[in-house]
Amino acid sequence: MSMIARRKFIQLSAVAAAGCFVQAGREVQAQDLPHLGTDDPMASAMKYTHDASSVDAASRPNPAPVQTCSNCALVQGNDGDEWRPCQIFPGKAVNANGWCSVWAPKA
Ligand code: SF4
């Protein structure tokens, strides 16, 4: 397993663990959630930004050319919404044009 694949596995395992704390049967509404701040310690650790275009493509761990929260496998909520829940940041909403280092392509 490569270093990148191992890192992704560990990150996604953290996502699965975080998902265990989400209340079953209650769908999270993005408008109920505070916006994730870039000064949030976990957001900072994951290099989250509200503007994916500000990220140097060469620094991304995944080579896919277009990477935003709106096309990430981990985003939740409704297509077209500006702020959406994310499995990585439970209890917060991320910007549809944002990005973090855990970005993963939709299957
Ligand atoms: Fe969440 Fe994906 Fe956006 Fe990262 S890139 S904040 S994992 S939706």
Backbone and ligand atoms as CSV (ligand in chain L), in Angstrom:
chain,resi,resn,atom,element,x,y,z
A,1,MET,N,N,0.858,-1.171,0.000
A,1,MET,CA,C,0.000,0.000,0.000
A,1,MET,C,C,0.905,1.236,0.000
A,2,SER,N,N,0.650,2.148,-0.923
A,2,SER,CA,C,1.473,3.348,-0.999
A,2,SER,C,C,1.200,4.249,0.189
A,3,MET,N,N,2.103,5.228,0.396
A,3,MET,CA,C,1.924,6.165,1.516
A,3,MET,C,C,0.630,6.956,1.362
A,4,ILE,N,N,0.320,7.377,0.112
A,4,ILE,CA,C,-0.902,8.151,-0.116
A,4,ILE,C,C,-2.122,7.291,0.144
A,5,ALA,N,N,-2.112,6.040,-0.351
A,5,ALA,CA,C,-3.257,5.153,-0.130
A,5,ALA,C,C,-3.423,4.865,1.351
A,6,ARG,N,N,-2.332,4.691,2.074
A,6,ARG,CA,C,-2.398,4.441,3.512
A,6,ARG,C,C,-2.979,5.654,4.241
A,7,ARG,N,N,-2.520,6.847,3.855
A,7,ARG,CA,C,-3.033,8.063,4.476
A,7,ARG,C,C,-4.533,8.194,4.214
A,8,LYS,N,N,-4.942,7.931,2.958
A,8,LYS,CA,C,-6.354,8.028,2.608
A,8,LYS,C,C,-7.162,7.013,3.417
A,9,PHE,N,N,-6.615,5.792,3.581
A,9,PHE,CA,C,-7.311,4.771,4.356
A,9,PHE,C,C,-7.510,5.244,5.791
A,10,ILE,N,N,-6.476,5.806,6.381
A,10,ILE,CA,C,-6.568,6.281,7.759
A,10,ILE,C,C,-7.573,7.413,7.860
A,11,GLN,N,N,-7.549,8.330,6.904
A,11,GLN,CA,C,-8.482,9.453,6.928
A,11,GLN,C,C,-9.920,8.964,6.788
A,12,LEU,N,N,-10.145,8.019,5.875
A,12,LEU,CA,C,-11.500,7.527,5.676
A,12,LEU,C,C,-11.964,6.694,6.861
A,13,SER,N,N,-11.042,6.043,7.549
A,13,SER,CA,C,-11.405,5.312,8.766
A,13,SER,C,C,-11.893,6.281,9.824
A,14,ALA,N,N,-11.231,7.443,9.892
A,14,ALA,CA,C,-11.669,8.473,10.842
A,14,ALA,C,C,-13.069,8.943,10.483
A,15,VAL,N,N,-13.351,9.040,9.191
A,15,VAL,CA,C,-14.684,9.442,8.736
A,15,VAL,C,C,-15.719,8.426,9.188
A,16,ALA,N,N,-15.401,7.151,9.016
A,16,ALA,CA,C,-16.349,6.108,9.407
A,16,ALA,C,C,-16.607,6.161,10.903
A,17,ALA,N,N,-15.563,6.391,11.678
A,17,ALA,CA,C,-15.728,6.486,13.130
A,17,ALA,C,C,-16.585,7.687,13.489
A,18,ALA,N,N,-16.357,8.798,12.828
A,18,ALA,CA,C,-17.144,10.008,13.093
A,18,ALA,C,C,-18.607,9.781,12.739
A,19,GLY,N,N,-18.849,9.029,11.690
A,19,GLY,CA,C,-20.216,8.766,11.264
A,19,GLY,C,C,-21.010,7.990,12.296
A,20,CYS,N,N,-20.328,7.260,13.164
A,20,CYS,CA,C,-21.008,6.499,14.212
A,20,CYS,C,C,-21.704,7.406,15.202
A,21,PHE,N,N,-21.287,8.670,15.267
A,21,PHE,CA,C,-21.872,9.596,16.223
A,21,PHE,C,C,-23.065,10.347,15.656
A,22,VAL,N,N,-23.302,10.206,14.363
A,22,VAL,CA,C,-24.453,10.861,13.763
A,22,VAL,C,C,-25.702,10.108,14.175
A,23,GLN,N,N,-26.714,10.849,14.591
A,23,GLN,CA,C,-27.936,10.213,15.036
A,23,GLN,C,C,-28.629,9.546,13.858
A,24,ALA,N,N,-28.928,8.261,14.019
A,24,ALA,CA,C,-29.634,7.518,12.985
A,24,ALA,C,C,-31.031,8.085,12.836
A,25,GLY,N,N,-31.494,8.177,11.604
A,25,GLY,CA,C,-32.853,8.610,11.351
A,25,GLY,C,C,-33.043,10.116,11.327
A,26,ARG,N,N,-32.013,10.895,11.604
A,26,ARG,CA,C,-32.141,12.352,11.548
A,26,ARG,C,C,-31.242,12.874,10.449
A,27,GLU,N,N,-31.857,13.371,9.396
A,27,GLU,CA,C,-31.078,13.914,8.297
A,27,GLU,C,C,-30.603,15.314,8.670
A,28,VAL,N,N,-29.326,15.546,8.481
A,28,VAL,CA,C,-28.749,16.842,8.822
A,28,VAL,C,C,-29.127,17.854,7.752
A,29,GLN,N,N,-29.607,19.011,8.168
A,29,GLN,CA,C,-29.949,20.079,7.247
A,29,GLN,C,C,-28.814,21.099,7.258
A,30,ALA,N,N,-28.295,21.412,6.089
A,30,ALA,CA,C,-27.147,22.314,6.003
A,30,ALA,C,C,-27.445,23.663,6.638
A,31,GLN,N,N,-28.673,24.137,6.487
A,31,GLN,CA,C,-28.982,25.457,7.037
A,31,GLN,C,C,-28.980,25.468,8.556
A,32,ASP,N,N,-29.020,24.291,9.177
A,32,ASP,CA,C,-28.967,24.196,10.634
A,32,ASP,C,C,-27.533,24.282,11.153
A,33,LEU,N,N,-26.591,24.113,10.273
A,33,LEU,CA,C,-25.203,23.954,10.708
A,33,LEU,C,C,-24.410,25.259,10.612
A,34,PRO,N,N,-23.515,25.479,11.576
A,34,PRO,CA,C,-22.591,26.610,11.445
A,34,PRO,C,C,-21.582,26.307,10.347
A,35,HIS,N,N,-21.079,27.346,9.720
A,35,HIS,CA,C,-20.086,27.150,8.664
A,35,HIS,C,C,-18.739,26.774,9.275
A,36,LEU,N,N,-18.078,25.849,8.630
A,36,LEU,CA,C,-16.744,25.451,9.074
A,36,LEU,C,C,-15.781,26.617,8.857
A,37,GLY,N,N,-15.050,26.964,9.881
A,37,GLY,CA,C,-14.070,28.033,9.764
A,37,GLY,C,C,-12.707,27.475,9.404
A,38,THR,N,N,-11.959,28.232,8.636
A,38,THR,CA,C,-10.615,27.774,8.273
A,38,THR,C,C,-9.670,27.782,9.473
A,39,ASP,N,N,-10.095,28.447,10.551
A,39,ASP,CA,C,-9.279,28.443,11.767
A,39,ASP,C,C,-9.631,27.287,12.702
A,40,ASP,N,N,-10.618,26.475,12.329
A,40,ASP,CA,C,-10.949,25.279,13.095
A,40,ASP,C,C,-9.725,24.353,13.073
A,41,PRO,N,N,-9.303,23.802,14.223
A,41,PRO,CA,C,-8.085,22.980,14.244
A,41,PRO,C,C,-8.117,21.797,13.271
A,42,MET,N,N,-9.260,21.110,13.180
A,42,MET,CA,C,-9.318,19.972,12.264
A,42,MET,C,C,-9.319,20.451,10.810
A,43,ALA,N,N,-10.024,21.556,10.547
A,43,ALA,CA,C,-10.019,22.109,9.190
A,43,ALA,C,C,-8.604,22.494,8.785
A,44,SER,N,N,-7.897,23.103,9.701
A,44,SER,CA,C,-6.518,23.494,9.420
A,44,SER,C,C,-5.649,22.274,9.157
A,45,ALA,N,N,-5.843,21.220,9.957
A,45,ALA,CA,C,-5.054,19.997,9.778
A,45,ALA,C,C,-5.316,19.357,8.417
A,46,MET,N,N,-6.552,19.513,7.926
A,46,MET,CA,C,-6.930,18.929,6.638
A,46,MET,C,C,-6.768,19.928,5.495
A,47,LYS,N,N,-6.187,21.109,5.801
A,47,LYS,CA,C,-5.917,22.148,4.806
A,47,LYS,C,C,-7.191,22.646,4.128
A,48,TYR,N,N,-8.303,22.669,4.894
A,48,TYR,CA,C,-9.567,23.119,4.318
A,48,TYR,C,C,-9.506,24.589,3.932
A,49,THR,N,N,-10.108,24.896,2.784
A,49,THR,CA,C,-10.272,26.277,2.342
A,49,THR,C,C,-11.676,26.426,1.767
A,50,HIS,N,N,-12.227,27.635,1.831
A,50,HIS,CA,C,-13.537,27.894,1.225
A,50,HIS,C,C,-13.430,28.018,-0.293
A,51,ASP,N,N,-12.223,28.168,-0.819
A,51,ASP,CA,C,-12.029,28.414,-2.250
A,51,ASP,C,C,-10.986,27.448,-2.811
A,52,ALA,N,N,-11.468,26.397,-3.474
A,52,ALA,CA,C,-10.564,25.369,-3.998
A,52,ALA,C,C,-9.580,25.929,-5.021
A,53,SER,N,N,-9.959,27.023,-5.695
A,53,SER,CA,C,-9.069,27.570,-6.717
A,53,SER,C,C,-7.811,28.183,-6.106
A,54,SER,N,N,-7.828,28.379,-4.787
A,54,SER,CA,C,-6.652,28.958,-4.122
A,54,SER,C,C,-5.598,27.905,-3.791
A,55,VAL,N,N,-5.909,26.636,-4.065
A,55,VAL,CA,C,-4.996,25.545,-3.721
A,55,VAL,C,C,-4.121,25.201,-4.925
A,56,ASP,N,N,-2.830,25.129,-4.704
A,56,ASP,CA,C,-1.899,24.727,-5.752
A,56,ASP,C,C,-2.178,23.270,-6.118
A,57,ALA,N,N,-2.566,23.028,-7.365
A,57,ALA,CA,C,-2.931,21.676,-7.798
A,57,ALA,C,C,-1.803,20.676,-7.552
A,58,ALA,N,N,-0.563,21.128,-7.622
A,58,ALA,CA,C,0.576,20.227,-7.430
A,58,ALA,C,C,0.684,19.743,-5.982
A,59,SER,N,N,0.047,20.466,-5.064
A,59,SER,CA,C,0.131,20.087,-3.644
A,59,SER,C,C,-0.962,19.108,-3.245
A,60,ARG,N,N,-1.872,18.827,-4.143
A,60,ARG,CA,C,-2.984,17.939,-3.812
A,60,ARG,C,C,-2.527,16.481,-3.800
A,61,PRO,N,N,-3.016,15.698,-2.834
A,61,PRO,CA,C,-2.609,14.299,-2.784
A,61,PRO,C,C,-3.253,13.442,-3.868
A,62,ASN,N,N,-4.341,13.920,-4.477
A,62,ASN,CA,C,-5.055,13.165,-5.500
A,62,ASN,C,C,-4.938,13.943,-6.809
A,63,PRO,N,N,-4.640,13.281,-7.929
A,63,PRO,CA,C,-4.379,14.023,-9.168
A,63,PRO,C,C,-5.601,14.505,-9.939
A,64,ALA,N,N,-6.815,14.215,-9.518
A,64,ALA,CA,C,-7.989,14.635,-10.282
A,64,ALA,C,C,-7.955,16.143,-10.502
A,65,PRO,N,N,-8.203,16.623,-11.737
A,65,PRO,CA,C,-8.030,18.034,-12.056
A,65,PRO,C,C,-9.040,18.970,-11.401
A,66,VAL,N,N,-10.289,18.589,-11.295
A,66,VAL,CA,C,-11.310,19.460,-10.704
A,66,VAL,C,C,-11.699,18.882,-9.351
A,67,GLN,N,N,-11.344,19.582,-8.296
A,67,GLN,CA,C,-11.623,19.099,-6.943
A,67,GLN,C,C,-12.264,20.212,-6.132
A,68,THR,N,N,-13.541,20.041,-5.839
A,68,THR,CA,C,-14.244,20.959,-4.942
A,68,THR,C,C,-15.118,20.108,-4.025
A,69,CYS,N,N,-15.566,20.716,-2.966
A,69,CYS,CA,C,-16.455,19.981,-2.058
A,69,CYS,C,C,-17.689,19.470,-2.806
A,70,SER,N,N,-18.159,20.231,-3.785
A,70,SER,CA,C,-19.386,19.829,-4.473
A,70,SER,C,C,-19.229,18.550,-5.286
A,71,ASN,N,N,-18.005,18.180,-5.648
A,71,ASN,CA,C,-17.837,16.922,-6.388
A,71,ASN,C,C,-17.041,15.895,-5.580
A,72,CYS,N,N,-17.033,16.050,-4.288
A,72,CYS,CA,C,-16.341,15.129,-3.385
A,72,CYS,C,C,-17.311,14.043,-2.921
A,73,ALA,N,N,-16.805,12.838,-2.788
A,73,ALA,CA,C,-17.636,11.713,-2.355
A,73,ALA,C,C,-18.134,11.873,-0.925
A,74,LEU,N,N,-17.517,12.748,-0.154
A,74,LEU,CA,C,-17.846,12.852,1.269
A,74,LEU,C,C,-18.832,13.969,1.594
A,75,VAL,N,N,-19.189,14.759,0.579
A,75,VAL,CA,C,-20.140,15.841,0.834
A,75,VAL,C,C,-21.546,15.254,0.923
A,76,GLN,N,N,-22.391,15.932,1.671
A,76,GLN,CA,C,-23.771,15.494,1.835
A,76,GLN,C,C,-24.690,16.651,1.451
A,77,GLY,N,N,-25.967,16.471,1.656
A,77,GLY,CA,C,-26.905,17.539,1.360
A,77,GLY,C,C,-27.298,17.576,-0.094
A,78,ASN,N,N,-27.710,18.739,-0.530
A,78,ASN,CA,C,-28.314,18.890,-1.855
A,78,ASN,C,C,-27.375,19.561,-2.844
A,79,ASP,N,N,-27.323,18.994,-4.069
A,79,ASP,CA,C,-26.579,19.634,-5.146
A,79,ASP,C,C,-27.116,21.046,-5.332
A,80,GLY,N,N,-26.211,21.984,-5.545
A,80,GLY,CA,C,-26.605,23.366,-5.779
A,80,GLY,C,C,-26.597,24.224,-4.529
A,81,ASP,N,N,-26.625,23.613,-3.345
A,81,ASP,CA,C,-26.561,24.403,-2.114
A,81,ASP,C,C,-25.148,24.953,-1.935
A,82,GLU,N,N,-25.047,26.192,-1.476
A,82,GLU,CA,C,-23.734,26.812,-1.281
A,82,GLU,C,C,-22.987,26.188,-0.105
A,83,TRP,N,N,-23.703,25.831,0.949
A,83,TRP,CA,C,-23.098,25.239,2.146
A,83,TRP,C,C,-23.728,23.882,2.370
A,84,ARG,N,N,-22.872,22.873,2.582
A,84,ARG,CA,C,-23.374,21.503,2.695
A,84,ARG,C,C,-22.659,20.769,3.824
A,85,PRO,N,N,-23.351,19.809,4.432
A,85,PRO,CA,C,-22.691,18.976,5.434
A,85,PRO,C,C,-21.603,18.127,4.781
A,86,CYS,N,N,-20.630,17.726,5.590
A,86,CYS,CA,C,-19.525,16.892,5.108
A,86,CYS,C,C,-19.261,15.813,6.158
A,87,GLN,N,N,-18.994,14.605,5.694
A,87,GLN,CA,C,-18.766,13.499,6.619
A,87,GLN,C,C,-17.495,13.685,7.438
A,88,ILE,N,N,-16.569,14.463,6.942
A,88,ILE,CA,C,-15.309,14.679,7.667
A,88,ILE,C,C,-15.481,15.668,8.819
A,89,PHE,N,N,-16.401,16.614,8.646
A,89,PHE,CA,C,-16.579,17.667,9.640
A,89,PHE,C,C,-18.010,17.638,10.174
A,90,PRO,N,N,-18.342,16.638,10.987
A,90,PRO,CA,C,-19.714,16.538,11.490
A,90,PRO,C,C,-20.100,17.769,12.303
A,91,GLY,N,N,-21.329,18.224,12.073
A,91,GLY,CA,C,-21.829,19.379,12.818
A,91,GLY,C,C,-21.467,20.714,12.200
A,92,LYS,N,N,-20.794,20.701,11.055
A,92,LYS,CA,C,-20.410,21.938,10.374
A,92,LYS,C,C,-20.787,21.812,8.893
A,93,ALA,N,N,-20.930,22.942,8.238
A,93,ALA,CA,C,-21.197,22.960,6.804
A,93,ALA,C,C,-19.970,23.498,6.074
A,94,VAL,N,N,-19.656,22.873,4.941
A,94,VAL,CA,C,-18.510,23.302,4.130
A,94,VAL,C,C,-19.019,23.999,2.877
A,95,ASN,N,N,-18.195,24.860,2.317
A,95,ASN,CA,C,-18.592,25.594,1.119
A,95,ASN,C,C,-18.501,24.672,-0.103
A,96,ALA,N,N,-19.487,24.741,-0.987
A,96,ALA,CA,C,-19.495,23.897,-2.185
A,96,ALA,C,C,-18.254,24.127,-3.042
A,97,ASN,N,N,-17.682,25.313,-2.967
A,97,ASN,CA,C,-16.472,25.624,-3.740
A,97,ASN,C,C,-15.194,25.386,-2.941
A,98,GLY,N,N,-15.344,24.783,-1.756
A,98,GLY,CA,C,-14.191,24.544,-0.904
A,98,GLY,C,C,-13.416,23.291,-1.288
A,99,TRP,N,N,-12.454,22.978,-0.451
A,99,TRP,CA,C,-11.596,21.801,-0.697
A,99,TRP,C,C,-10.846,21.482,0.585
A,100,CYS,N,N,-10.533,20.195,0.768
A,100,CYS,CA,C,-9.588,19.797,1.814
A,100,CYS,C,C,-8.793,18.608,1.313
A,101,SER,N,N,-7.753,18.243,2.049
A,101,SER,CA,C,-6.820,17.206,1.584
A,101,SER,C,C,-7.427,15.808,1.594
A,102,VAL,N,N,-8.635,15.656,2.127
A,102,VAL,CA,C,-9.291,14.347,2.140
A,102,VAL,C,C,-10.167,14.158,0.908
A,103,TRP,N,N,-10.239,15.162,0.051
A,103,TRP,CA,C,-11.092,15.076,-1.135
A,103,TRP,C,C,-10.957,13.700,-1.794
A,104,ALA,N,N,-12.112,13.136,-2.156
A,104,ALA,CA,C,-12.142,11.836,-2.824
A,104,ALA,C,C,-13.167,11.893,-3.951
A,105,PRO,N,N,-12.873,11.247,-5.082
A,105,PRO,CA,C,-13.817,11.299,-6.195
A,105,PRO,C,C,-15.073,10.481,-5.905
A,106,LYS,N,N,-16.178,10.950,-6.433
A,106,LYS,CA,C,-17.418,10.181,-6.317
A,106,LYS,C,C,-17.279,8.932,-7.165
A,107,ALA,N,N,-17.867,7.843,-6.715
A,107,ALA,CA,C,-17.761,6.559,-7.444
A,107,ALA,C,C,-18.556,6.614,-8.731
L,1,SF4,FE1,FE,-15.484,17.486,2.985
L,1,SF4,FE2,FE,-14.645,16.582,0.621
L,1,SF4,FE3,FE,-14.890,19.212,1.033
L,1,SF4,FE4,FE,-12.956,17.840,2.251
L,1,SF4,S1,S,-13.168,18.169,0.025
L,1,SF4,S2,S,-14.285,19.395,3.191
L,1,SF4,S3,S,-13.952,15.877,2.630
L,1,SF4,S4,S,-16.560,17.707,1.037
